[in-house]
Amino acid sequence: MPWTRIVSAIIAIAFALGIIITGGWYFTFGVCLLVFLAQLEYFRLVRAKGIAPAAKTTLVVSQLLLITATVAPTLTDAVFPLAGALICFYLLFQPKLATIADISSSILGLFYGGYLPSYWVRLRVGFAQAVTPIDIAGIDIGGNNLPLMGYWPHSWTHLKLFPPALTVTFLAFGCIWAADIGAYVMGKWFGRTRLSEISPKKTVEGAIFGIMGSILVAEWGAWYLEWPYWEFTGLLLGLLIGIVSLLGDLTESMMKRDAGVKDSGELIPGHGGILDRTDSYVFTAPLVYYFVTLLLPLLSNFKH
């Protein structure tokens, strides 16, 4: 593996860990930056097809969507259709008559590049605000101890002292990382059967090992965090993340294939663009959020 690829990976991991741990506005600003760069790449793919989207308007309203997810998470779903209406309003008053492709690609940019990532903000930041602080051994594990609603761990040896929003976000990212690594490594060694014409390098064997890796991480997390019916909840979460992260990867590959490009960009040396590295995270965000905020409380009440 080239050194540029290794160094890029180390920097990307350090950035991801930094914003995940600190949370608050640090996490929001980090996601805002990633969304902005990813949408720039997305709109380059769109323009390669001769489409004229409302790129600037979409970029702005997507940032407002992420800020809303931090300030008032419950209003994010209400802001989304308003943001879509603003995009259409902008396209209506262009000198050149907008096409269906112009409108649909702009709305997809908002949905794919702004609305879906907002669930990560809702999970790490909004969920942290919703959970009642818990005092363990005199340590408030639910509150914030840094400016801008940030947090820094009191201890690195006991994950249960971390705020629930942090542990859940870490677990979700761990499942995605396990799925990506498992699919890549085992696909290289044992891959024989092509998974899809959309991405010729992906194999059925690699996909299976990737999903298994996601399940193993989720099972351990569910057991360690003492989730209700941890065997079932861990299996379900790992299976869902493994499958949906793969679908996210294939979706981005489909867009690149249609645009006739190999990578979405060249921002990350040896890895391609931001979209190339974050495609597995897009569709998993709402899945993890609703799993934690709807299913787990339901199972917990049923158990008691």
Secondary structure, 3 states (H helix, E strand, C coil): CCHHHHHHHHHHHHHHHHHHHHCHHHHHHHHHHHHHHHHHHHHHHHHCCCCCCCHHHHHHHHHHHHHHHHHCHHHHHHHHHHHHHHHHHHHHCCCCCCCHHHHHHHHHHHHHHHHCCHHHHHHHHHHHHHCCCCEECCEECCCCCECCCECCCCCCCCHHHCCHHHHHHHHHHHHHHHHHHHHHHHHHHHCCCEEECCEEEEEHHHHHHHHHHHHHHHHHHHHHCCCCCHHHHHHHHHHHHHHHHHHHHHHHHHHHHHHCCCCCCCCECCCECHHHHHHHHHCHHHHHHHHHHHHHHHHHHHHC
